[in-house]
Amino acid sequence: MDGFDEITAELRAADRCEQEEHARELLAAADATTDFASWLRSIPRGEVVSLTMTDQAVLRGRIGSVGRDWLRFLEVADGLGTARTAVRNELAIRFAAVARISRERCR
């Protein structure tokens, strides 16, 4: 590599780092403006999700409605059939009790 190639490679690396930093800033800003309740409301009706609670219990079901700091969760026995699956239990759950939500993949 001659001097020109080295300088060009350094400039490209600097540009790439700057672009990556800008992308991180954009993602952080988007995360700050999107709250948990808004994200929950974006999940399509009838889609089965898994809730992992802070006590490590795992529930499968659909999100019925979302309040300011709670959600109504419709627990189902079988994840197949989504909207047609019969509700086994209806729960009111506070956001603070939810550790993770996993959206199921289509089969």
C-alpha positions, 0 to 999 in steps of 0.5 A: 500500500502506498501513502495515497491508499493508506490515507484513503483507507483512513478516510473511509474508516473515519466516514464509516465510524461517523455514519455508525455513530449517527445511526446509534444516535438516531436509534437512541432518539427513536427509543426515547420517543417510543414508550413501552405502551406504544410498542405494545399497541403496535402488535397486531390483534390476534398475534400470540406473544410470550410474556416472561415475568420478573419471577421467570414465569412464562405466559402465552397469549394475546394482548387485549388492551394496553393502559398507561402502566398495565396491559390486559393479557388473554392467556391461551392454551395453544399458540396455534390459530392465533385469533381463533384460539380460545382464551383460557384466562384473562389477566391484568398485568402491570408493566413492572411485572413484565421482564420480556415479550417475545413475538412468535414467528409464523410457522 
